[in-house]
Amino acid sequence: MQIWVDADACPKAIKEVIFRASKRTEVMSTFVSNHLISLPASIFIKRVIVSQGFDVADRYIIEHARPNDLVITSDIPLANEVIKKGAHALSHRGTHYTQRNISQHMANRELFGSLRDCGLLNSGPSTIAKKDLQLFANGLDKILTHS
């Protein structure tokens, strides 16, 4: 198993949890972004910087993720694509996207996008709370220990 992190929009607190889990479990974590991000020195943590552009990091992750890998992302279309490849997908808030629930998440994404486009909804996701951080850490641990 390898962890792939959609790092451009990944909150710092989530990255910290991934750093600790990667070192503890000795699972390689690759942070993919289109800009330089700060990472601690570790043989289990590396970065890939892709070129600027829409979904370039997503395409890189889709291309390189393998069955049973774990992708950390809150990008539901990216989660959908890696699930099709047999990989796991976990959101920053601890949602484990699966073949059983991804279609519902895709439908909700479309609905909320339509509501925003019509001006009926104007807020995005809230900031990561302690509860979200704990849910993420628990979800990450569960996937790493059961795969």
Buried (B, 14 or more C-beta within 10 A) or exposed (E): BBBBBBBBEBBEBBBEBBBEBBBEBEBBBBBBBBEEBEBEEEEBBEBBBBEEEEEBBBBBBBEBBEEEBBBBBBBBBBBBBBBEBEBBBBBBBBBBBEEEEBEEBBEEBEEBEEEEEEEEEEEEEEEBEEEBBEBBBEBBBEBBEEE
